Amino acid sequence: MPQEQYQLTDAKLVKQLFDLIETGQALESITVTELCLKSGVSRKTFYRHYSSTQKVIEGFLDNSANDFIEILKETPILCLNTRGAS
């Protein structure tokens, strides 16, 4: 699977999982089947990406943290200390 398609599938799964959680559904009650139906992804494809619905959230958090770290690496450090400034 090309990287772009892989990322699009991940994005669909994450979005639909968060949409289900936002409606008040507990993570523990969301099934792989339900998530696959909502996101239009086959179970086989789901399991190529993740081993459980919990892993979808873990993957999202890992990717978000890595993206944030990369942004920090590329951003110049600004001095926010204004003490002593005239």
PDB file of N, CA, C and O in Angstrom, chain B, residues numbered from 101:
ATOM      1  N   MET B 101       0.854  -1.175   0.000  1.00  0.00           N
ATOM      2  CA  MET B 101       0.000   0.000   0.000  1.00  0.00           C
ATOM      3  C   MET B 101       0.896   1.233   0.000  1.00  0.00           C
ATOM      4  O   MET B 101       1.780   1.361   0.847  1.00  0.00           O
ATOM      5  N   PRO B 102       0.668   2.142  -0.950  1.00  0.00           N
ATOM      6  CA  PRO B 102       1.470   3.369  -0.975  1.00  0.00           C
ATOM      7  C   PRO B 102       1.310   4.157   0.332  1.00  0.00           C
ATOM      8  O   PRO B 102       0.263   4.109   0.977  1.00  0.00           O
ATOM      9  N   GLN B 103       2.348   4.866   0.698  1.00  0.00           N
ATOM     10  CA  GLN B 103       2.365   5.614   1.967  1.00  0.00           C
ATOM     11  C   GLN B 103       1.193   6.587   2.089  1.00  0.00           C
ATOM     12  O   GLN B 103       0.592   6.709   3.157  1.00  0.00           O
ATOM     13  N   GLU B 104       0.868   7.281   0.992  1.00  0.00           N
ATOM     14  CA  GLU B 104      -0.231   8.248   1.037  1.00  0.00           C
ATOM     15  C   GLU B 104      -1.566   7.561   1.339  1.00  0.00           C
ATOM     16  O   GLU B 104      -2.357   8.063   2.138  1.00  0.00           O
ATOM     17  N   GLN B 105      -1.811   6.427   0.706  1.00  0.00           N
ATOM     18  CA  GLN B 105      -3.051   5.674   0.950  1.00  0.00           C
ATOM     19  C   GLN B 105      -3.082   5.160   2.388  1.00  0.00           C
ATOM     20  O   GLN B 105      -4.127   5.179   3.039  1.00  0.00           O
ATOM     21  N   TYR B 106      -1.937   4.705   2.876  1.00  0.00           N
ATOM     22  CA  TYR B 106      -1.831   4.220   4.250  1.00  0.00           C
ATOM     23  C   TYR B 106      -2.208   5.337   5.229  1.00  0.00           C
ATOM     24  O   TYR B 106      -2.954   5.108   6.182  1.00  0.00           O
ATOM     25  N   GLN B 107      -1.694   6.531   4.990  1.00  0.00           N
ATOM     26  CA  GLN B 107      -1.985   7.676   5.856  1.00  0.00           C
ATOM     27  C   GLN B 107      -3.455   8.090   5.772  1.00  0.00           C
ATOM     28  O   GLN B 107      -4.048   8.462   6.785  1.00  0.00           O
ATOM     29  N   LEU B 108      -4.046   8.029   4.580  1.00  0.00           N
ATOM     30  CA  LEU B 108      -5.469   8.355   4.430  1.00  0.00           C
ATOM     31  C   LEU B 108      -6.344   7.367   5.202  1.00  0.00           C
ATOM     32  O   LEU B 108      -7.325   7.757   5.835  1.00  0.00           O
ATOM     33  N   THR B 109      -5.983   6.098   5.144  1.00  0.00           N
ATOM     34  CA  THR B 109      -6.727   5.084   5.888  1.00  0.00           C
ATOM     35  C   THR B 109      -6.600   5.332   7.380  1.00  0.00           C
ATOM     36  O   THR B 109      -7.593   5.261   8.105  1.00  0.00           O
ATOM     37  N   ASP B 110      -5.405   5.620   7.844  1.00  0.00           N
ATOM     38  CA  ASP B 110      -5.196   5.950   9.258  1.00  0.00           C
ATOM     39  C   ASP B 110      -6.062   7.132   9.667  1.00  0.00           C
ATOM     40  O   ASP B 110      -6.703   7.108  10.718  1.00  0.00           O
ATOM     41  N   ALA B 111      -6.077   8.169   8.831  1.00  0.00           N
ATOM     42  CA  ALA B 111      -6.846   9.378   9.137  1.00  0.00           C
ATOM     43  C   ALA B 111      -8.340   9.060   9.233  1.00  0.00           C
ATOM     44  O   ALA B 111      -9.028   9.576  10.113  1.00  0.00           O
ATOM     45  N   LYS B 112      -8.838   8.218   8.339  1.00  0.00           N
ATOM     46  CA  LYS B 112     -10.255   7.818   8.388  1.00  0.00           C
ATOM     47  C   LYS B 112     -10.569   7.097   9.688  1.00  0.00           C
ATOM     48  O   LYS B 112     -11.571   7.386  10.342  1.00  0.00           O
ATOM     49  N   LEU B 113      -9.714   6.165  10.057  1.00  0.00           N
ATOM     50  CA  LEU B 113      -9.939   5.386  11.277  1.00  0.00           C
ATOM     51  C   LEU B 113      -9.902   6.280  12.514  1.00  0.00           C
ATOM     52  O   LEU B 113     -10.754   6.163  13.395  1.00  0.00           O
ATOM     53  N   VAL B 114      -8.931   7.156  12.578  1.00  0.00           N
ATOM     54  CA  VAL B 114      -8.807   8.059  13.729  1.00  0.00           C
ATOM     55  C   VAL B 114     -10.019   8.979  13.809  1.00  0.00           C
ATOM     56  O   VAL B 114     -10.605   9.145  14.879  1.00  0.00           O
ATOM     57  N   LYS B 115     -10.398   9.575  12.683  1.00  0.00           N
ATOM     58  CA  LYS B 115     -11.532  10.500  12.682  1.00  0.00           C
ATOM     59  C   LYS B 115     -12.812   9.804  13.142  1.00  0.00           C
ATOM     60  O   LYS B 115     -13.540  10.327  13.985  1.00  0.00           O
ATOM     61  N   GLN B 116     -13.076   8.642  12.592  1.00  0.00           N
ATOM     62  CA  GLN B 116     -14.313   7.950  12.954  1.00  0.00           C
ATOM     63  C   GLN B 116     -14.288   7.475  14.406  1.00  0.00           C
ATOM     64  O   GLN B 116     -15.321   7.483  15.076  1.00  0.00           O
ATOM     65  N   LEU B 117     -13.133   7.068  14.893  1.00  0.00           N
ATOM     66  CA  LEU B 117     -13.039   6.656  16.294  1.00  0.00           C
ATOM     67  C   LEU B 117     -13.324   7.836  17.210  1.00  0.00           C
ATOM     68  O   LEU B 117     -14.088   7.712  18.168  1.00  0.00           O
ATOM     69  N   PHE B 118     -12.714   8.977  16.922  1.00  0.00           N
ATOM     70  CA  PHE B 118     -12.963  10.156  17.748  1.00  0.00           C
ATOM     71  C   PHE B 118     -14.405  10.643  17.617  1.00  0.00           C
ATOM     72  O   PHE B 118     -14.980  11.137  18.586  1.00  0.00           O
ATOM     73  N   ASP B 119     -14.996  10.506  16.422  1.00  0.00           N
ATOM     74  CA  ASP B 119     -16.404  10.870  16.255  1.00  0.00           C
ATOM     75  C   ASP B 119     -17.294   9.987  17.144  1.00  0.00           C
ATOM     76  O   ASP B 119     -18.230  10.482  17.772  1.00  0.00           O
ATOM     77  N   LEU B 120     -17.006   8.704  17.192  1.00  0.00           N
ATOM     78  CA  LEU B 120     -17.786   7.789  18.043  1.00  0.00           C
ATOM     79  C   LEU B 120     -17.621   8.138  19.519  1.00  0.00           C
ATOM     80  O   LEU B 120     -18.591   8.138  20.277  1.00  0.00           O
ATOM     81  N   ILE B 121     -16.399   8.432  19.915  1.00  0.00           N
ATOM     82  CA  ILE B 121     -16.143   8.800  21.313  1.00  0.00           C
ATOM     83  C   ILE B 121     -16.852  10.121  21.640  1.00  0.00           C
ATOM     84  O   ILE B 121     -17.398  10.290  22.730  1.00  0.00           O
ATOM     85  N   GLU B 122     -16.834  11.042  20.689  1.00  0.00           N
ATOM     86  CA  GLU B 122     -17.475  12.344  20.894  1.00  0.00           C
ATOM     87  C   GLU B 122     -18.984  12.211  21.118  1.00  0.00           C
ATOM     88  O   GLU B 122     -19.583  13.042  21.802  1.00  0.00           O
ATOM     89  N   THR B 123     -19.595  11.186  20.553  1.00  0.00           N
ATOM     90  CA  THR B 123     -21.035  10.980  20.742  1.00  0.00           C
ATOM     91  C   THR B 123     -21.345  10.398  22.118  1.00  0.00           C
ATOM     92  O   THR B 123     -22.510  10.210  22.467  1.00  0.00           O
ATOM     93  N   GLY B 124     -20.306  10.114  22.895  1.00  0.00           N
ATOM     94  CA  GLY B 124     -20.505   9.594  24.243  1.00  0.00           C
ATOM     95  C   GLY B 124     -20.259   8.105  24.378  1.00  0.00           C
ATOM     96  O   GLY B 124     -20.407   7.541  25.462  1.00  0.00           O
ATOM     97  N   GLN B 125     -19.889   7.476  23.299  1.00  0.00           N
ATOM     98  CA  GLN B 125     -19.634   6.039  23.346  1.00  0.00           C
ATOM     99  C   GLN B 125     -18.277   5.787  23.996  1.00  0.00           C
ATOM    100  O   GLN B 125     -17.287   6.437  23.658  1.00  0.00           O
ATOM    101  N   ALA B 126     -18.239   4.846  24.927  1.00  0.00           N
ATOM    102  CA  ALA B 126     -16.990   4.506  25.607  1.00  0.00           C
ATOM    103  C   ALA B 126     -16.071   3.742  24.661  1.00  0.00           C
ATOM    104  O   ALA B 126     -16.528   2.913  23.874  1.00  0.00           O
ATOM    105  N   LEU B 127     -14.784   4.023  24.741  1.00  0.00           N
ATOM    106  CA  LEU B 127     -13.804   3.345  23.882  1.00  0.00           C
ATOM    107  C   LEU B 127     -13.941   1.833  23.984  1.00  0.00           C
ATOM    108  O   LEU B 127     -13.854   1.127  22.979  1.00  0.00           O
ATOM    109  N   GLU B 128     -14.154   1.339  25.199  1.00  0.00           N
ATOM    110  CA  GLU B 128     -14.234  -0.107  25.422  1.00  0.00           C
ATOM    111  C   GLU B 128     -15.419  -0.739  24.696  1.00  0.00           C
ATOM    112  O   GLU B 128     -15.410  -1.938  24.417  1.00  0.00           O
ATOM    113  N   SER B 129     -16.435   0.063  24.392  1.00  0.00           N
ATOM    114  CA  SER B 129     -17.618  -0.487  23.738  1.00  0.00           C
ATOM    115  C   SER B 129     -17.575  -0.378  22.216  1.00  0.00           C
ATOM    116  O   SER B 129     -18.442  -0.923  21.532  1.00  0.00           O
ATOM    117  N   ILE B 130     -16.580   0.314  21.683  1.00  0.00           N
ATOM    118  CA  ILE B 130     -16.466   0.469  20.228  1.00  0.00           C
ATOM    119  C   ILE B 130     -15.758  -0.762  19.669  1.00  0.00           C
ATOM    120  O   ILE B 130     -14.632  -1.083  20.050  1.00  0.00           O
ATOM    121  N   THR B 131     -16.444  -1.435  18.761  1.00  0.00           N
ATOM    122  CA  THR B 131     -15.871  -2.645  18.183  1.00  0.00           C
ATOM    123  C   THR B 131     -15.127  -2.327  16.894  1.00  0.00           C
ATOM    124  O   THR B 131     -15.355  -1.297  16.258  1.00  0.00           O
ATOM    125  N   VAL B 132     -14.237  -3.234  16.529  1.00  0.00           N
ATOM    126  CA  VAL B 132     -13.513  -3.090  15.263  1.00  0.00           C
ATOM    127  C   VAL B 132     -14.514  -3.087  14.113  1.00  0.00           C
ATOM    128  O   VAL B 132     -14.374  -2.308  13.171  1.00  0.00           O
ATOM    129  N   THR B 133     -15.522  -3.950  14.184  1.00  0.00           N
ATOM    130  CA  THR B 133     -16.539  -4.015  13.134  1.00  0.00           C
ATOM    131  C   THR B 133     -17.250  -2.675  12.985  1.00  0.00           C
ATOM    132  O   THR B 133     -17.416  -2.180  11.870  1.00  0.00           O
ATOM    133  N   GLU B 134     -17.667  -2.089  14.095  1.00  0.00           N
ATOM    134  CA  GLU B 134     -18.354  -0.800  14.067  1.00  0.00           C
ATOM    135  C   GLU B 134     -17.460   0.285  13.465  1.00  0.00           C
ATOM    136  O   GLU B 134     -17.903   1.064  12.622  1.00  0.00           O
ATOM    137  N   LEU B 135     -16.215   0.330  13.899  1.00  0.00           N
ATOM    138  CA  LEU B 135     -15.282   1.336  13.394  1.00  0.00           C
ATOM    139  C   LEU B 135     -15.036   1.148  11.899  1.00  0.00           C
ATOM    140  O   LEU B 135     -14.959   2.124  11.152  1.00  0.00           O
ATOM    141  N   CYS B 136     -14.914  -0.089  11.470  1.00  0.00           N
ATOM    142  CA  CYS B 136     -14.706  -0.367  10.045  1.00  0.00           C
ATOM    143  C   CYS B 136     -15.905   0.076   9.216  1.00  0.00           C
ATOM    144  O   CYS B 136     -15.742   0.675   8.153  1.00  0.00           O
ATOM    145  N   LEU B 137     -17.098  -0.215   9.696  1.00  0.00           N
ATOM    146  CA  LEU B 137     -18.311   0.198   8.971  1.00  0.00           C
ATOM    147  C   LEU B 137     -18.392   1.717   8.862  1.00  0.00           C
ATOM    148  O   LEU B 137     -18.701   2.251   7.797  1.00  0.00           O
ATOM    149  N   LYS B 138     -18.116   2.410   9.962  1.00  0.00           N
ATOM    150  CA  LYS B 138     -18.190   3.880   9.976  1.00  0.00           C
ATOM    151  C   LYS B 138     -17.140   4.516   9.069  1.00  0.00           C
ATOM    152  O   LYS B 138     -17.397   5.542   8.440  1.00  0.00           O
ATOM    153  N   SER B 139     -15.965   3.910   9.003  1.00  0.00           N
ATOM    154  CA  SER B 139     -14.868   4.513   8.239  1.00  0.00           C
ATOM    155  C   SER B 139     -14.757   3.980   6.813  1.00  0.00           C
ATOM    156  O   SER B 139     -13.978   4.506   6.018  1.00  0.00           O
ATOM    157  N   GLY B 140     -15.526   2.942   6.480  1.00  0.00           N
ATOM    158  CA  GLY B 140     -15.456   2.376   5.134  1.00  0.00           C
ATOM    159  C   GLY B 140     -14.175   1.604   4.876  1.00  0.00           C
ATOM    160  O   GLY B 140     -13.694   1.530   3.745  1.00  0.00           O
ATOM    161  N   VAL B 141     -13.629   1.029   5.939  1.00  0.00           N
ATOM    162  CA  VAL B 141     -12.377   0.268   5.855  1.00  0.00           C
ATOM    163  C   VAL B 141     -12.683  -1.192   6.182  1.00  0.00           C
ATOM    164  O   VAL B 141     -13.445  -1.474   7.107  1.00  0.00           O
ATOM    165  N   SER B 142     -12.104  -2.104   5.440  1.00  0.00           N
ATOM    166  CA  SER B 142     -12.342  -3.521   5.716  1.00  0.00           C
ATOM    167  C   SER B 142     -11.616  -3.940   6.997  1.00  0.00           C
ATOM    168  O   SER B 142     -10.637  -3.313   7.402  1.00  0.00           O
ATOM    169  N   ARG B 143     -12.111  -5.003   7.623  1.00  0.00           N
ATOM    170  CA  ARG B 143     -11.455  -5.524   8.840  1.00  0.00           C
ATOM    171  C   ARG B 143     -10.009  -5.928   8.536  1.00  0.00           C
ATOM    172  O   ARG B 143      -9.111  -5.707   9.348  1.00  0.00           O
ATOM    173  N   LYS B 144      -9.800  -6.511   7.382  1.00  0.00           N
ATOM    174  CA  LYS B 144      -8.448  -6.942   6.992  1.00  0.00           C
ATOM    175  C   LYS B 144      -7.511  -5.725   6.956  1.00  0.00           C
ATOM    176  O   LYS B 144      -6.390  -5.774   7.463  1.00  0.00           O
ATOM    177  N   THR B 145      -7.993  -4.640   6.351  1.00  0.00           N
ATOM    178  CA  THR B 145      -7.190  -3.415   6.293  1.00  0.00           C
ATOM    179  C   THR B 145      -6.976  -2.858   7.687  1.00  0.00           C
ATOM    180  O   THR B 145      -5.870  -2.439   8.027  1.00  0.00           O
ATOM    181  N   PHE B 146      -8.040  -2.852   8.505  1.00  0.00           N
ATOM    182  CA  PHE B 146      -7.900  -2.369   9.877  1.00  0.00           C
ATOM    183  C   PHE B 146      -6.754  -3.095  10.576  1.00  0.00           C
ATOM    184  O   PHE B 146      -5.888  -2.464  11.181  1.00  0.00           O
ATOM    185  N   TYR B 147      -6.756  -4.425  10.489  1.00  0.00           N
ATOM    186  CA  TYR B 147      -5.740  -5.209  11.195  1.00  0.00           C
ATOM    187  C   TYR B 147      -4.353  -5.093  10.571  1.00  0.00           C
ATOM    188  O   TYR B 147      -3.365  -5.463  11.204  1.00  0.00           O
ATOM    189  N   ARG B 148      -4.258  -4.587   9.345  1.00  0.00           N
ATOM    190  CA  ARG B 148      -2.934  -4.263   8.792  1.00  0.00           C
ATOM    191  C   ARG B 148      -2.365  -3.038   9.491  1.00  0.00           C
ATOM    192  O   ARG B 148      -1.148  -2.873   9.579  1.00  0.00           O
ATOM    193  N   HIS B 149      -3.242  -2.189   9.983  1.00  0.00           N
ATOM    194  CA  HIS B 149      -2.837  -0.945  10.632  1.00  0.00           C
ATOM    195  C   HIS B 149      -2.723  -1.087  12.151  1.00  0.00           C
ATOM    196  O   HIS B 149      -1.760  -0.613  12.753  1.00  0.00           O
ATOM    197  N   TYR B 150      -3.708  -1.740  12.764  1.00  0.00           N
ATOM    198  CA  TYR B 150      -3.808  -1.776  14.221  1.00  0.00           C
ATOM    199  C   TYR B 150      -4.272  -3.147  14.707  1.00  0.00           C
ATOM    200  O   TYR B 150      -4.873  -3.917  13.959  1.00  0.00           O
ATOM    201  N   SER B 151      -3.980  -3.432  15.969  1.00  0.00           N
ATOM    202  CA  SER B 151      -4.437  -4.688  16.557  1.00  0.00           C
ATOM    203  C   SER B 151      -5.708  -4.516  17.386  1.00  0.00           C
ATOM    204  O   SER B 151      -6.346  -5.500  17.761  1.00  0.00           O
ATOM    205  N   SER B 152      -6.082  -3.248  17.676  1.00  0.00           N
ATOM    206  CA  SER B 152      -7.291  -2.984  18.457  1.00  0.00           C
ATOM    207  C   SER B 152      -7.678  -1.519  18.302  1.00  0.00           C
ATOM    208  O   SER B 152      -6.912  -0.717  17.769  1.00  0.00           O
ATOM    209  N   THR B 153      -8.883  -1.178  18.775  1.00  0.00           N
ATOM    210  CA  THR B 153      -9.299   0.223  18.712  1.00  0.00           C
ATOM    211  C   THR B 153      -8.423   1.080  19.625  1.00  0.00           C
ATOM    212  O   THR B 153      -8.169   2.245  19.322  1.00  0.00           O
ATOM    213  N   GLN B 154      -7.964   0.513  20.732  1.00  0.00           N
ATOM    214  CA  GLN B 154      -7.067   1.246  21.641  1.00  0.00           C
ATOM    215  C   GLN B 154      -5.782   1.650  20.914  1.00  0.00           C
ATOM    216  O   GLN B 154      -5.247   2.735  21.143  1.00  0.00           O
ATOM    217  N   LYS B 155      -5.300   0.779  20.049  1.00  0.00           N
ATOM    218  CA  LYS B 155      -4.057   1.060  19.318  1.00  0.00           C
ATOM    219  C   LYS B 155      -4.231   2.215  18.334  1.00  0.00           C
ATOM    220  O   LYS B 155      -3.252   2.877  17.989  1.00  0.00           O
ATOM    221  N   VAL B 156      -5.462   2.469  17.874  1.00  0.00           N
ATOM    222  CA  VAL B 156      -5.715   3.605  16.992  1.00  0.00           C
ATOM    223  C   VAL B 156      -5.386   4.890  17.744  1.00  0.00           C
ATOM    224  O   VAL B 156      -4.704   5.769  17.217  1.00  0.00           O
ATOM    225  N   ILE B 157      -5.869   4.993  18.961  1.00  0.00           N
ATOM    226  CA  ILE B 157      -5.597   6.189  19.768  1.00  0.00           C
ATOM    227  C   ILE B 157      -4.117   6.284  20.106  1.00  0.00           C
ATOM    228  O   ILE B 157      -3.533   7.365  20.029  1.00  0.00           O
ATOM    229  N   GLU B 158      -3.507   5.172  20.478  1.00  0.00           N
ATOM    230  CA  GLU B 158      -2.075   5.188  20.793  1.00  0.00           C
ATOM    231  C   GLU B 158      -1.262   5.641  19.583  1.00  0.00           C
ATOM    232  O   GLU B 158      -0.324   6.427  19.725  1.00  0.00           O
ATOM    233  N   GLY B 159      -1.611   5.157  18.407  1.00  0.00           N
ATOM    234  CA  GLY B 159      -0.911   5.561  17.185  1.00  0.00           C
ATOM    235  C   GLY B 159      -1.087   7.037  16.904  1.00  0.00           C
ATOM    236  O   GLY B 159      -0.137   7.719  16.519  1.00  0.00           O
ATOM    237  N   PHE B 160      -2.308   7.537  17.095  1.00  0.00           N
ATOM    238  CA  PHE B 160      -2.580   8.958  16.903  1.00  0.00           C
ATOM    239  C   PHE B 160      -1.741   9.799  17.857  1.00  0.00           C
ATOM    240  O   PHE B 160      -1.138  10.789  17.444  1.00  0.00           O
ATOM    241  N   LEU B 161      -1.698   9.412  19.124  1.00  0.00           N
ATOM    242  CA  LEU B 161      -0.923  10.176  20.108  1.00  0.00           C
ATOM    243  C   LEU B 161       0.571  10.127  19.805  1.00  0.00           C
ATOM    244  O   LEU B 161       1.263  11.139  19.926  1.00  0.00           O
ATOM    245  N   ASP B 162       1.069   8.963  19.413  1.00  0.00           N
ATOM    246  CA  ASP B 162       2.483   8.840  19.042  1.00  0.00           C
ATOM    247  C   ASP B 162       2.813   9.756  17.867  1.00  0.00           C
ATOM    248  O   ASP B 162       3.809  10.479  17.892  1.00  0.00           O
ATOM    249  N   ASN B 163       1.963   9.718  16.835  1.00  0.00           N
ATOM    250  CA  ASN B 163       2.206  10.555  15.654  1.00  0.00           C
ATOM    251  C   ASN B 163       2.120  12.032  15.993  1.00  0.00           C
ATOM    252  O   ASN B 163       2.913  12.835  15.504  1.00  0.00           O
ATOM    253  N   SER B 164       1.156  12.388  16.831  1.00  0.00           N
ATOM    254  CA  SER B 164       1.010  13.794  17.229  1.00  0.00           C
ATOM    255  C   SER B 164       2.236  14.267  18.005  1.00  0.00           C
ATOM    256  O   SER B 164       2.740  15.365  17.771  1.00  0.00           O
ATOM    257  N   ALA B 165       2.707  13.442  18.919  1.00  0.00           N
ATOM    258  CA  ALA B 165       3.896  13.799  19.699  1.00  0.00           C
ATOM    259  C   ALA B 165       5.114  13.941  18.787  1.00  0.00           C
ATOM    260  O   ALA B 165       5.897  14.879  18.939  1.00  0.00           O
ATOM    261  N   ASN B 166       5.274  13.024  17.852  1.00  0.00           N
ATOM    262  CA  ASN B 166       6.410  13.096  16.923  1.00  0.00           C
ATOM    263  C   ASN B 166       6.323  14.336  16.044  1.00  0.00           C
ATOM    264  O   ASN B 166       7.333  14.994  15.795  1.00  0.00           O
ATOM    265  N   ASP B 167       5.110  14.660  15.568  1.00  0.00           N
ATOM    266  CA  ASP B 167       4.935  15.870  14.762  1.00  0.00           C
ATOM    267  C   ASP B 167       5.299  17.109  15.572  1.00  0.00           C
ATOM    268  O   ASP B 167       5.963  18.013  15.066  1.00  0.00           O
ATOM    269  N   PHE B 168       4.865  17.148  16.824  1.00  0.00           N
ATOM    270  CA  PHE B 168       5.155  18.283  17.688  1.00  0.00           C
ATOM    271  C   PHE B 168       6.656  18.423  17.920  1.00  0.00           C
ATOM    272  O   PHE B 168       7.185  19.534  17.890  1.00  0.00           O
ATOM    273  N   ILE B 169       7.330  17.336  18.144  1.00  0.00           N
ATOM    274  CA  ILE B 169       8.779  17.361  18.346  1.00  0.00           C
ATOM    275  C   ILE B 169       9.477  17.893  17.100  1.00  0.00           C
ATOM    276  O   ILE B 169      10.417  18.681  17.207  1.00  0.00           O
ATOM    277  N   GLU B 170       9.027  17.471  15.921  1.00  0.00           N
ATOM    278  CA  GLU B 170       9.622  17.966  14.675  1.00  0.00           C
ATOM    279  C   GLU B 170       9.403  19.469  14.517  1.00  0.00           C
ATOM    280  O   GLU B 170      10.297  20.187  14.069  1.00  0.00           O
ATOM    281  N   ILE B 171       8.217  19.941  14.885  1.00  0.00           N
ATOM    282  CA  ILE B 171       7.944  21.383  14.821  1.00  0.00           C
ATOM    283  C   ILE B 171       8.879  22.128  15.759  1.00  0.00           C
ATOM    284  O   ILE B 171       9.429  23.169  15.398  1.00  0.00           O
ATOM    285  N   LEU B 172       9.058  21.599  16.955  1.00  0.00           N
ATOM    286  CA  LEU B 172       9.959  22.249  17.918  1.00  0.00           C
ATOM    287  C   LEU B 172      11.389  22.298  17.404  1.00  0.00           C
ATOM    288  O   LEU B 172      12.097  23.282  17.620  1.00  0.00           O
ATOM    289  N   LYS B 173      11.815  21.243  16.726  1.00  0.00           N
ATOM    290  CA  LYS B 173      13.175  21.207  16.187  1.00  0.00           C
ATOM    291  C   LYS B 173      13.374  22.260  15.106  1.00  0.00           C
ATOM    292  O   LYS B 173      14.471  22.797  14.953  1.00  0.00           O
ATOM    293  N   GLU B 174      12.323  22.555  14.360  1.00  0.00           N
ATOM    294  CA  GLU B 174      12.418  23.491  13.245  1.00  0.00           C
ATOM    295  C   GLU B 174      12.137  24.937  13.648  1.00  0.00           C
ATOM    296  O   GLU B 174      12.361  25.856  12.859  1.00  0.00           O
ATOM    297  N   THR B 175      11.652  25.141  14.857  1.00  0.00           N
ATOM    298  CA  THR B 175      11.265  26.475  15.302  1.00  0.00           C
ATOM    299  C   THR B 175      12.389  27.102  16.107  1.00  0.00           C
ATOM    300  O   THR B 175      12.916  26.482  17.030  1.00  0.00           O
ATOM    301  N   PRO B 176      12.758  28.334  15.760  1.00  0.00           N
ATOM    302  CA  PRO B 176      13.791  28.996  16.555  1.00  0.00           C
ATOM    303  C   PRO B 176      13.296  29.222  17.986  1.00  0.00           C
ATOM    304  O   PRO B 176      12.122  29.508  18.219  1.00  0.00           O
ATOM    305  N   ILE B 177      14.194  29.091  18.903  1.00  0.00           N
ATOM    306  CA  ILE B 177      13.844  29.287  20.311  1.00  0.00           C
ATOM    307  C   ILE B 177      13.790  30.786  20.584  1.00  0.00           C
ATOM    308  O   ILE B 177      14.730  31.527  20.295  1.00  0.00           O
ATOM    309  N   LEU B 178      12.680  31.202  21.140  1.00  0.00           N
ATOM    310  CA  LEU B 178      12.516  32.613  21.469  1.00  0.00           C
ATOM    311  C   LEU B 178      12.647  32.791  22.961  1.00  0.00           C
ATOM    312  O   LEU B 178      12.190  31.953  23.738  1.00  0.00           O
ATOM    313  N   CYS B 179      13.255  33.854  23.352  1.00  0.00           N
ATOM    314  CA  CYS B 179      13.379  34.150  24.776  1.00  0.00           C
ATOM    315  C   CYS B 179      12.094  34.818  25.225  1.00  0.00           C
ATOM    316  O   CYS B 179      11.759  35.912  24.772  1.00  0.00           O
ATOM    317  N   LEU B 180      11.379  34.153  26.117  1.00  0.00           N
ATOM    318  CA  LEU B 180      10.114  34.686  26.604  1.00  0.00           C
ATOM    319  C   LEU B 180      10.287  35.413  27.918  1.00  0.00           C
ATOM    320  O   LEU B 180       9.324  35.963  28.452  1.00  0.00           O
ATOM    321  N   ASN B 181      11.483  35.426  28.443  1.00  0.00           N
ATOM    322  CA  ASN B 181      11.752  36.089  29.713  1.00  0.00           C
ATOM    323  C   ASN B 181      11.846  37.592  29.459  1.00  0.00           C
ATOM    324  O   ASN B 181      12.758  38.064  28.780  1.00  0.00           O
ATOM    325  N   THR B 182      10.897  38.327  30.009  1.00  0.00           N
ATOM    326  CA  THR B 182      10.885  39.776  29.793  1.00  0.00           C
ATOM    327  C   THR B 182      11.453  40.535  30.973  1.00  0.00           C
ATOM    328  O   THR B 182      11.525  41.764  30.941  1.00  0.00           O
ATOM    329  N   ARG B 183      11.855  39.830  32.008  1.00  0.00           N
ATOM    330  CA  ARG B 183      12.442  40.526  33.157  1.00  0.00           C
ATOM    331  C   ARG B 183      13.728  41.211  32.729  1.00  0.00           C
ATOM    332  O   ARG B 183      14.537  40.639  31.999  1.00  0.00           O
ATOM    333  N   GLY B 184      13.898  42.383  33.166  1.00  0.00           N
ATOM    334  CA  GLY B 184      15.122  43.125  32.855  1.00  0.00           C
ATOM    335  C   GLY B 184      15.038  43.859  31.538  1.00  0.00           C
ATOM    336  O   GLY B 184      15.933  44.631  31.193  1.00  0.00           O
ATOM    337  N   ALA B 185      13.964  43.625  30.796  1.00  0.00           N
ATOM    338  CA  ALA B 185      13.814  44.347  29.528  1.00  0.00           C
ATOM    339  C   ALA B 185      13.307  45.755  29.817  1.00  0.00           C
ATOM    340  O   ALA B 185      12.444  45.952  30.672  1.00  0.00           O
ATOM    341  N   SER B 186      13.832  46.693  29.122  1.00  0.00           N
ATOM    342  CA  SER B 186      13.426  48.091  29.346  1.00  0.00           C
ATOM    343  C   SER B 186      12.369  48.505  28.383  1.00  0.00           C
ATOM    344  O   SER B 186      11.909  49.646  28.424  1.00  0.00           O
TER     345      SER B 186
END
